[in-house]
Amino acid sequence: MDSVELIGRLRREGGFRLLPLLGETGEVAGVHLTRFLPGGHLDVVQSWDERWAVFARVPDVFDASSPFSAVGGMVVRGPFSRVVAPLLPLQAGVLPGVR
């Protein structure tokens, strides 16, 4: 399955929203997918190409006094297809072994 099809499934079946991922110059450098989960978590997938992507499930909190501080959570890095594989099939937004 290619990345275009995977992105389509993440949007259709998983409730992810798709945004451009901007690079340092302000130009589009990749894709940014997000979804809010019941129970106060946020899933984020960012991919620069098919070879490099990152997924994070983090608590849905934001500290405006330190916006770039780590908030903890689960992180997966690697090729786009491997990073999103645990999200497929997309059922209730839950990764195996993650609550």
N, C-alpha and C positions, 0 to 999 in steps of 0.2 A: 504494500500500500504506500503510495507516495505522500509527500508532505501536504500537498493541496487537498487530497482526500482526507487525510488525518485531521487537518484544520477544519474541514467541512463537518466531519463527524463530531469533533469537539464542540463546535458551535451548535449543530443541530441536536445532538443527543445529550451533550453534557452541559448545555447552558452557558458556555464560555462566550465572553464578548471579545471581539478582535479589535485591536488597536495597532497602529504602527509603533515600532520600537525605534526610537531616535538614537543616533550616534552622537559623538562629541560635536560634530559640525552642524547638527540639527537636521541632517538628512536621514531618510528612512534607512535603517540598518538591519531590520528584521521584523518579527511579529511579537506582539505582547497579547497574551490571552489571559483573562481573569474571570473568576466566578466566585460569588459569595455562597457559602454553605450554611445550612441551618446549624445552630450550635456555636456560632461565633468564629468561623474560620474563613480564610480567603485562600483560594488556589490561584497560583500565578505560574504561567508557562511563558518563557521568553526564548526565542530562537533566532539566531543570527543567520543560519543556513541549515541544511539537512545534517551537517556534521556536528553542530554545536548548539545545544539547548540546555536549559535549566528549568526545573520544576520546583516550586516551594509551596508548602501548605503552612500558613502562618496564622496566628491568632488575629482576628479582625480588631486590632487596636492601633491607634496612632497617637504618638506623643509629639505634639507640635513643638514642644520645647527642645526636643532632640530628634529631628525627623530622619536622620541617617543612622540612628542606633539600631543594632540588631534586635529583633523581636523574638528570636527563637523559632523553632519549627523544624519540619522535615525538608530536606533539600536533596534533589537527584540531578546529576549532571551527566551529559553525554550526547550521543547522536539523537536527533529529534524523535525518530521512531522508537528508540529505546526509552527515552524519557517519558513519552506519553503512553507507552504500552500498558503500564499499570492502571491507566485511566480508562482503558477499553477492555471489555465492554463497559460503557458508562452507565452505572446503576447507582442511583441515589448519591452520586458524588463521593463515594467512599472507596479509598484504596484498600486493598487487602492488607490486613494486619495493622491498619491505622484507624484509630477511633477519634 
